[in-house]
Structure formats: structure tokens, C-alpha cells
Amino acid sequence: MTPSPPAPGADHTGVLAVLASSAILKCELLPWGSNYTYLVELAGQGLVELAGERKPLRAIYKPGKGERPLWDFPSGTLYRRERAAYLASEALGWGLVPPTVVRQGPHGPGSVQLYIDLIETENYFTLRERRLEEIWPMAAFDLVANNADRKAGHCLLDHAGHIWAIDHGLTFHALPKLRTVMWEFCGQPIPGHLLADLAGLLEQCQAPGGLTESLLEVLDKEEVQAFRRRLEELLRRPLFPVLDPRQVPWPLV
């Protein structure tokens, strides 16, 4: 079993260091997805003390060169959006997105994200039946990240019982792009404790040398400005929007 990340809110420094700098030992192409995605193993001992396992760390590597061109997202930018999603998730303190870095790999620069050892029978459609309230943060996160591709299979349950969000290549566009399977929240007010965290996120964006500067390392200025506007608008009108059929990704899973 591949070790999962430390508990949400824990320090990811050791994991991030291994992801960013350790040699890639193996690189295996995964047979699904519209873009080239690889399962990799990394050398190094950075995870051993955190997870107590002596085995190579596994991660998901998405190189920019493997991205299929899209009409509405700039080519070669999707892997950087994976990193942006991790930065925003950590700033919120919600622990949604597995540790993710941008680094050089066997096929050029790309994102490298800690692999989650998931329960394969679980996804959003199964989890909503019994844990819908725990998925609220993911739905709110997708609003501010402008997620254009929230499929059911992008919602994972690990063996420790934590729910994770993956596949954020189609996020942070400057124009409205929300597409999601999470329709159960339509028209509902966003809970107060989530709003408090979102307000704190805005403060981090406004602080000199804060989240805005980190996001500008992977997004362009217009996209970061649009992110802040979405956040401000959500705080002014804290409701999940009522969606229409055009705002569903395909395939759903």
C-alpha cells in the first residue's frame, strides 16, 4: 500500500521536498485520460519518517508536453494549474489537494502530485449518499478555483477515510468555466465556517508576499485577479449557484 499524505493541516515539507528534488526511478504511462499521465516512483528518504514505510514514494507526473491542445485553455499550462490548486487548498487549510509540485521530469517540466492509495469503489456518487456535508468544502473550492472539470472520479477516498480532490488542470481560467457533478448544493447557502476560511483566504491574497505572489509563479496576472474577484463575489453573495445542463462535465465519472 502506498502511504497517504500526512493528515490535513500537517506539515507537508518532507513530502514536498521528495516530490520536488528526488530522482525519478520509474515512469509508467497510465492508460486513461485525454492527456499523458505517468505513475512514477521517486528515490529518497523524505517520506519515511512521516509515513513509517521504507519504499519508493509514488506520484502522478503530468508533463506539459503531454497536454492535448484545448481551444479555451492556453497550451502547456494545465500542469501549473495543478500546483495552483494545491496552493489554494493549503491556504484554506482544507487539505483537499494532495501535495503537488512543479519540476523537471523525464518528459520535461510538469506537475508531480503525491499518489493517493484510494478505495477504488468510491467516488462522488457513492460518497454523497453518506458524507455529503464533508464534500461541501470541495464544492466551495471549485467555485473559487473555477473548476471546469469536476467529475465524480476526481473525488477520492483513501484508506484512512479522508476525501481528496484531484485533477485540477482545468481550473483558474479568467472567464467563467464551472462544470461539476456536484448539483446537490445548487442554491444552498455556503456554511459559515467555510465562509470564515474563505475570508481568511482573501486576506492571504491581499497580504504582501502572500498567496498572490505564489500563484503568480504558476498562473498569469489576469487569472490571479479573476480568482480574487470570484472569492470577493462569493463572500458578498455566499450561495452555491443554480447550474444548468451545460455546466456538467463529460464523462460524468
N, C-alpha and C positions, 0 to 999 in steps of 0.2 A: 504494500500500500504506500502511495506517495504521501508524504506528510503535508498537511494543510498549513496555511499561514498561521502565525500567532493569532490569538483571539483579537476581535475588533477592538481598537483602541490601544493595542500593544505596540511596542516599538518594532518597526519593520526594518531597521537599519541593517541588520545582519543579512536578512533575505535580499534586500535591495543591492547590497554590496556584491553578493554572489551573482545575482542576475546581471549586474552591470559589468563585472570585470572578470568572472571566471571563464576559463576556456570551455568551448562547446565541444563535448566529446562525441555526441551522436546527433544526427539531424535527419529525421524521418518525415517525409511528406505525408500529411493526413489526407485521406481520400474523399473529403467532403468540403463544401464551402465554395463560393464563387471566386475567392482569392487564394493564392498559395499560402498554406498554413503548415507549419512544421512542429512536430514534437521533438524537443531537444533535451539532452542531458548535459549538465554542467559540472565541471570539476570544482573542487574547493570544499572547505570545511565550515563555511559560514553558517549553514543551516543546522549543523549537527547539535550545537548547544541549545538551539531553540526547539528543535523537534526530537532530539534524542535518537536519531536514526543515522546510521553510517552507510549512506548510499548516495549516489549522484542525485542532485536536485533536478527535477523535471520541470520544463517550462514550455510555453507556447510561443513560438517565434513567427512573426508576421513581417516579412521584408517588404519595403516599399516597392521593389521591383516586381513583386508578385501580385500587386493590386490590379484588378481589372478596371480599365478606364470607365468612369461614370460621367454622365452628362451634367450632373449637378454638384459634384464634389471635385475639387482640384486633384489632379492625378498625383500620386505619390505622397498623399497627406494622411491617409487613413491610419497608418500606424502611429502617427504623432497624436491623433485624437484618442487612441487607446491610453496613452500616457496622461493626456489632459483629464480623461475621466477618472483615472486613479487619483490625480492630484485633487480634484474637486471632491471626490468621495472621502479622501482622508481629511481634507479641510473641514468637511461637515462632521467628521467623527462617526460616520455611519458604517464604516467597514464593509462597503458593498463590493468594491472592485479589488480583485487580488493584486498584490504588489506588482507593479509594472514599470519597466524602464525602457529607454530608447538606447540602442547600442549597435555596434557593428556586428554582423553575423556572417555566416558562410555565403549568404546571397546578398550581402550589402546591408546597409542600415535598416533597422526595423524595430518593432516593439518586441520585448521579451517579458512575458507575464507568467507568474507562478502557476503551475498546473494544479488544478483542483481535483482531488480524488472524489468524484461525485457518485451519488446514488443514481444509477442510470435510468431508473424507472420514474424519477421525479422531474417535474418541470412546473412552469407556472400553472398549467391547467390542473395538475394534481395538488399542488401546494395551496392554491386559493381555496380549496374545499375546507381546509382546517387551519390555515395560517395566514389568512388574508390580511389581518392587521399588521403582521410583521413585514408584509410586502409594500405597505404604504410608503416607506422611505424610498424604495426603488421607483415607485410611480412618481413621487415628487422630484426625485433626482432626474428622471427622464424629462420632466418639464423644463428644468433649468439647463440641462445639458442638450436639449433639443434633439432627443434621440429619434432618428428616423428608421430604426430597425429593432424595436423591442419585440423579439419573438419569444414564444413560450420556452424554447430550449436554451435561451440565454439567461434563464433563471435557474440556478443550480442549488442543490442541497448536498453539503458534504457529510462525511460520516460522523462529524461532531455535532451535526444538527444546525449548522449555520447556513443561511441563504446568501448566495453570491450572485453578482451580476457580471456577465462577460459580454464580449463582442460589442465594443463601442467605437468601431471605425466610422460609423455614420452618425456622428454627433458634432455639436458645436458649430453647425452651419450658421451663417449670419442671417439667413432667411428662415421663416417657419417651416419645419420639416417633420414635426412629430408624427410618428406612426408606431402604434403599440397594440398589443393584445390585451392590455390591462383596462378593459372597459368597465369593470366593476366599480371604479371610482368616479365615473362621469358625474359632474355636477355637485360632488360632495365637497364640503369644506375641508381644507387640509388641517390636520390636528395641530393644536397649539404647541406641543413640544417639538414638532418638526419645524414649525414656523420660527421658533426661537433659534434653532440650529441654522436655519436659512438666513435669519437676520445676522447671526454671527459670521456666516459665510460672506455676506455682503461687507461686513466690517473688515474682514481679512482682505477682500478685494480692494478696499479703499485705503488700507494701510500702506505707507511707503515701504517698498521692498517686500511686499506680501504676495498673496496668491496671484495677483495680476501679473507680476514680473515672471513668476514661474510658468504661468500659462502662455505668456508671450514667447517662451522658448520653444513651444510646440504648435501654437496657433498664430494666425495673423491678427493684427490690431483690430480690424473690423469684427472678427469673430469674438474676440475677448470683450469688446464693447457691447456686442449683441448679447453675450452671456450675462453681463451685468444688467442690461436693460430687462432681460427676461426675469432675472432674480428680483429686481425692483418691482416689476409689474406683478409678480406672483405675491410679493409681500403686501402690495396695495390691494390686490383682489385675490385672496387666498382660497381659490376654488379650483378643483380639477376641471378642465374644460369638458364640455359635451362634444364628443367626437362624431365624425361622420364616416361612412364606409370607405372613403378614400384614405383614411388615417389608420388603416390596418396593413401591416407588413405581409408579404407573401414570400414563401410559405409561412403559415402561422407558427409552426414549430421550428 
